Amino acid sequence: MKLVVQVKLLPSPEQAVALEATLHACNRAADRASAAAFESGLFSRNDLQKLVYAELKADFGLGAQPVVRTLKKVVDAYTALRAAIRAGTLGRPGCVRRVKAESKPITFRLDAAQPFDDRILSWQHDASTVSIWTTAGRMKHVPFRGNADQLKTLREHRKGETDLVHRNGKWFLVATCEVPEAEQYEPVDWLGVDRGIVNLATTSDGHNHCGRRLGRYRRWQARKRAELQAKNTRSARRRAKRRTKREQRHATHANHKISKEIVAVAQRTGRGIALERLDGIRDRVRPSRDQRAALSSWPFHQLGEHIAYKAQRAGVPLIEVDAAYTSQMCPRCGHTARHNRPTRDSFSCRRCGLAGPADVVAGVNVRNRARSAWVFVNTPVPQGI
């Protein structure tokens, strides 16, 4: 499985100037190549290389391999754009967003990430330094730092390109690693996980990962963004964008913590993890006006992805089950009714009287459905059918 490892680069002031000049040159070259690709309609790397290779080397001071990496970045950007258009994420034909994307060439920020391969960037793990190509020449002994686990993964499993990233005045290297998957074990049972907005994740064991703190943080950020939007100045828009990115990083950190704990519990107890299949949930529900912002920014998909890749890496079995009526069905008698859930937090079966927290009941129902699905999947097919 592919993972990315990010380490912090610690260049001296002179080295930072050289790195910044290199990023700017590569991205100006990418803009030139993107315009040529758009005008000529050539979007394969070989065709584009024949068209602009000599020009980029002469005009921007790039070596042969940086030109190749820059052209690959341009081609990948157009491939991603065509995929987004086919998937409909840019809207229907004729809508403003799609017309804007299709009517002009892709442009790159001066500080946009630039890919490097092993010919123009080499790692010295013992010394914790890298040697990297720049427009000012090869720059050696640039120190980097990172988490011990990340550095171990980087040393043992790095494979492929490394991106040079300049973000908020800091320098990073983002490397691709090919990590072998652990052998999946046969689960003794399942740990059901119910995902929600108020409670981000609730397990069938009754453990609740409350999202109220994250909710308060998001409401506070929303108020601050509203104040900045009311000013509607250039500086206010930049600050609002930075706040949005900070909020996204905060939510990602919370999802990492929750997913790591869930996978650790399942692995320690020899169980698998059962999740609800929530594809298209935003189209199925009709939230009230004051709930729309919370639902649209609900990071349930990211939490599911974190759980999935951590489980895959640890060898923990993962299964997705139907999410219909998990919070309205009684796990003891099977009675399903909307009135079984009189409030958001409570469950009380109208037939047998079973009562408890609604999210825990939903987690138990997810676990029970995983048991049934796993038995069905592993039932041997009779001979002759």
C-alpha positions in Angstrom: 0.0 0.0 0.0 1.1 3.5 -0.7 1.7 6.0 2.1 3.2 9.5 2.1 5.7 10.7 4.7 6.3 14.4 5.3 9.5 15.6 6.8 10.6 19.2 7.6 13.5 20.6 5.6 15.8 23.0 7.6 17.7 25.0 5.0 20.0 27.9 5.8 18.8 31.4 4.6 21.1 31.1 1.5 19.7 27.6 0.8 16.1 28.8 1.3 16.7 31.5 -1.3 18.0 28.9 -3.8 15.0 26.6 -3.1 12.6 29.4 -3.6 14.2 30.5 -6.9 14.0 26.8 -8.1 10.3 26.5 -7.2 9.5 29.8 -9.0 11.5 28.8 -12.1 9.9 25.3 -12.3 6.4 26.7 -11.9 6.9 29.5 -14.5 8.1 26.7 -16.8 5.0 24.7 -16.0 2.8 27.7 -16.9 4.6 27.9 -20.3 4.2 24.2 -20.9 0.5 24.3 -19.8 -0.2 27.1 -22.2 1.5 25.3 -25.1 -0.4 22.1 -24.3 -3.7 24.0 -24.2 -3.1 25.7 -27.5 -1.8 22.7 -29.4 -4.1 20.1 -27.8 -1.1 17.8 -27.0 -1.5 16.3 -23.5 0.8 13.3 -23.6 4.2 13.7 -22.1 6.1 12.6 -25.1 4.3 15.0 -27.5 4.6 17.9 -25.1 8.3 17.2 -24.5 9.0 17.4 -28.2 7.2 20.7 -28.4 8.7 22.7 -25.5 11.7 20.7 -24.0 14.4 22.9 -25.6 12.5 26.1 -24.9 12.1 25.3 -21.1 15.8 24.4 -20.8 17.0 27.6 -22.5 14.5 30.1 -21.0 14.2 29.0 -17.4 17.6 27.5 -16.6 16.3 24.0 -15.9 18.3 20.8 -16.3 17.1 17.9 -18.3 15.5 15.9 -15.5 13.7 18.9 -13.9 12.2 19.7 -17.3 10.9 16.1 -17.5 9.4 16.3 -14.0 7.8 19.6 -14.7 6.2 18.3 -17.9 5.0 15.3 -16.0 3.4 17.6 -13.5 1.6 19.5 -16.2 0.3 16.3 -17.9 -0.9 15.0 -14.6 -2.8 18.2 -13.9 -4.7 18.0 -17.2 -5.4 14.3 -16.5 -6.9 15.2 -13.2 -9.0 18.0 -14.8 -10.4 15.6 -17.4 -11.2 13.0 -14.7 -13.0 15.7 -12.7 -15.1 16.7 -15.7 -16.0 13.1 -16.4 -17.0 12.6 -12.8 -19.2 15.7 -12.8 -17.4 17.4 -9.9 -17.1 20.6 -11.9 -20.8 20.7 -12.7 -22.9 20.1 -15.8 -21.9 21.3 -19.3 -22.4 25.0 -19.6 -22.2 25.9 -15.9 -19.9 28.7 -14.9 -17.4 26.6 -13.0 -17.0 24.1 -15.7 -16.7 26.7 -18.5 -14.1 28.5 -16.5 -12.0 25.3 -16.1 -12.3 24.3 -19.7 -11.8 27.7 -21.4 -8.2 28.5 -20.2 -5.0 26.7 -19.6 -4.1 25.4 -16.1 -1.9 27.8 -14.1 0.5 27.0 -11.2 1.3 29.1 -8.2 4.9 30.2 -7.9 5.2 28.2 -4.7 3.3 25.1 -6.0 4.9 21.8 -5.1 7.5 20.4 -7.4 8.3 16.7 -7.9 11.9 15.4 -7.7 13.1 11.9 -8.5 16.2 10.1 -7.4 18.4 11.7 -10.1 17.9 15.2 -8.7 17.3 14.4 -5.0 19.1 11.9 -2.9 18.7 11.0 0.8 21.5 10.5 3.4 19.5 8.9 6.2 22.4 8.4 8.6 23.2 12.1 8.5 19.5 13.2 8.2 20.4 15.3 5.2 19.4 15.5 1.5 21.2 16.5 -1.6 18.9 18.4 -4.0 19.2 20.1 -7.4 18.5 23.8 -7.6 18.9 26.4 -10.4 22.0 27.6 -8.5 23.6 24.1 -8.7 23.5 21.0 -6.6 22.9 21.8 -2.9 24.3 19.2 -0.5 23.9 18.6 3.3 20.5 20.2 3.7 19.2 18.8 7.1 15.7 17.4 7.6 13.7 16.3 10.7 10.7 14.2 11.3 8.9 11.8 13.6 11.0 8.7 14.5 8.3 6.3 13.1 8.0 8.4 9.9 11.8 8.4 9.5 11.9 4.6 9.8 9.2 4.2 7.2 11.0 6.6 4.9 14.3 4.7 5.3 12.8 1.3 4.7 10.0 1.8 2.2 10.6 5.0 0.2 9.8 4.5 -3.5 9.0 6.9 -6.2 9.0 10.7 -6.3 9.5 13.3 -3.6 7.7 16.6 -3.6 9.3 19.8 -2.5 6.7 21.9 -0.7 6.8 25.5 0.6 4.0 26.3 3.0 3.7 29.3 5.3 7.4 30.1 5.1 8.4 26.5 6.0 10.0 23.8 3.7 8.8 20.2 3.6 9.7 17.1 1.6 6.7 14.7 1.0 7.9 11.3 -0.1 6.0 8.3 -1.4 6.5 5.0 0.4 5.4 1.5 -0.6 4.6 -0.2 2.7 3.8 -3.9 2.6 0.4 -4.9 4.0 0.1 -7.0 7.1 -1.5 -10.4 6.7 -5.1 -10.2 7.6 -6.2 -12.5 10.5 -9.5 -14.3 11.0 -11.7 -12.1 13.3 -13.2 -13.7 16.4 -15.9 -11.0 16.4 -16.6 -7.5 15.1 -16.3 -4.0 16.5 -19.2 -2.0 15.2 -18.6 1.7 14.7 -21.4 4.3 14.3 -20.3 7.6 12.8 -22.1 10.9 13.5 -21.9 14.6 13.8 -22.4 15.2 17.6 -20.5 12.0 18.4 -17.9 11.5 15.7 -17.6 7.7 16.4 -19.3 5.4 18.8 -18.3 1.7 19.1 -20.5 -1.3 20.0 -18.4 -1.6 23.2 -20.0 1.7 24.3 -16.9 3.8 23.9 -17.8 7.3 22.6 -15.5 9.7 20.7 -17.4 12.9 21.3 -17.3 15.6 18.7 -18.6 18.5 20.8 -15.2 20.0 21.2 -14.6 19.9 17.5 -18.1 21.3 17.0 -17.4 24.3 19.3 -14.1 24.9 17.5 -15.8 24.9 14.1 -18.6 27.2 15.3 -15.9 29.6 16.6 -14.0 29.4 13.3 -17.3 30.0 11.4 -18.0 33.2 13.4 -14.5 34.5 12.8 -14.8 33.8 9.0 -18.1 35.6 9.0 -16.5 38.6 10.5 -13.7 38.5 7.9 -16.2 38.0 5.1 -18.1 41.1 6.2 -15.0 43.2 5.8 -14.5 41.8 2.3 -11.0 43.2 1.9 -8.1 41.4 0.2 -6.3 40.9 3.6 -9.5 39.6 5.2 -10.0 37.1 2.4 -6.4 35.8 2.8 -7.0 35.4 6.6 -10.3 33.6 6.0 -8.5 31.2 3.7 -5.8 30.5 6.3 -8.5 29.9 8.9 -10.2 27.4 6.7 -7.0 25.4 6.2 -6.3 25.5 9.9 -9.8 24.1 10.6 -9.2 21.3 8.1 -5.9 20.4 9.7 -7.6 20.3 13.2 -10.4 18.0 11.9 -7.8 15.7 10.2 -5.8 15.5 13.4 -9.0 14.5 15.4 -9.8 11.8 12.8 -6.3 10.4 13.0 -6.5 10.1 16.8 -10.0 8.4 16.7 -9.1 6.0 13.9 -5.8 5.0 15.5 -7.6 4.2 18.8 -10.3 2.2 17.1 -7.9 0.1 15.0 -5.7 -0.5 18.1 -8.7 -1.8 20.1 -9.8 -4.1 17.3 -6.2 -5.4 16.8 -5.7 -6.0 20.5 -8.9 -8.0 20.9 -8.6 -9.9 17.6 -11.8 -8.4 16.1 -12.6 -6.9 12.8 -14.0 -3.4 12.3 -17.5 -2.9 10.9 -18.5 0.5 9.4 -21.7 1.8 8.0 -21.8 2.3 4.2 -22.5 6.0 4.0 -22.1 6.7 0.2 -24.5 9.4 -0.9 -25.7 10.2 2.6 -25.9 13.9 1.8 -28.3 13.2 -0.9 -30.5 11.0 1.3 -31.0 13.3 4.2 -32.9 16.6 4.3 -31.2 18.7 7.1 -32.8 21.9 8.4 -31.2 25.2 7.5 -29.1 25.5 10.7 -27.8 21.9 10.1 -26.6 22.3 6.5 -23.2 23.8 7.4 -22.5 21.1 10.0 -23.5 18.3 7.5 -21.6 19.7 4.6 -18.4 20.0 6.7 -18.9 16.6 8.5 -15.6 14.7 7.9 -17.1 11.2 8.1 -15.7 10.1 4.8 -12.2 11.1 5.9 -12.6 9.2 9.2 -13.7 6.1 7.3 -10.6 6.4 5.0 -8.3 6.8 8.0 -9.8 3.7 9.6 -9.6 1.7 6.4 -5.9 2.4 5.6 -4.8 2.0 9.3 -6.7 -1.3 9.4 -5.2 -2.5 6.2 -1.7 -1.7 7.4 -2.3 -3.5 10.7 -4.0 -6.6 9.1 -7.4 -5.9 10.8 -10.4 -7.1 8.7 -12.7 -4.3 7.7 -16.3 -4.7 6.4 -19.0 -2.1 5.4 -22.7 -2.9 6.0 -25.9 -1.3 5.1 -26.6 1.8 7.2 -30.4 1.8 6.9 -32.3 2.1 10.2 -29.3 1.2 12.4 -30.4 3.8 14.9 -34.1 2.9 14.8 -33.9 -0.9 15.0 -33.9 -2.8 18.2 -30.9 -5.2 18.4 -32.8 -7.6 20.7 -36.2 -8.0 19.1 -35.6 -6.5 15.7 -38.5 -4.0 15.9 -37.8 -1.0 13.6 -39.7 2.3 14.0 -38.9 6.0 14.1 -40.5 6.3 17.5 -37.9 3.9 18.9 -35.6 7.0 19.0 -37.6 9.7 20.8 -34.6 12.0 21.0 -31.2 12.2 19.2 -29.3 10.7 22.2 -31.7 8.1 23.5 -33.2 4.8 22.2 -36.2 3.0 23.7 -37.8 0.0 21.9 -41.6 0.3 21.9 -42.0 -3.5 21.7 -39.5 -5.0 24.2 -38.5 -2.0 26.2 -34.7 -2.1 25.5 -33.3 1.3 26.2 -29.9 2.9 25.9 -27.8 5.5 24.1 -28.9 5.7 20.5 -25.4 5.8 19.1 -24.3 2.7 21.1 -27.4 0.8 19.8 -26.5 1.8 16.3 -23.0 0.5 16.8 -24.4 -2.8 18.1 -26.6 -3.1 15.0 -23.6 -2.4 12.7 -21.7 -5.2 14.6 -24.7 -7.7 14.2 -25.0 -6.9 10.5 -21.2 -7.5 10.1 -21.6 -10.9 11.8 -24.3 -11.9 9.4 -22.5 -10.6 6.3 -19.2 -12.3 7.3 -21.0 -15.7 7.8 -22.7 -15.3 4.4 -19.4 -14.4 2.6 -17.5 -17.3 4.2 -20.2 -20.0 3.6 -18.8 -22.6 1.3 -20.6 -23.0 -2.0 -22.3 -26.4 -2.3 -20.9 -28.6 -5.1 -22.8 -28.8 -8.3 -24.3 -25.3 -8.1 
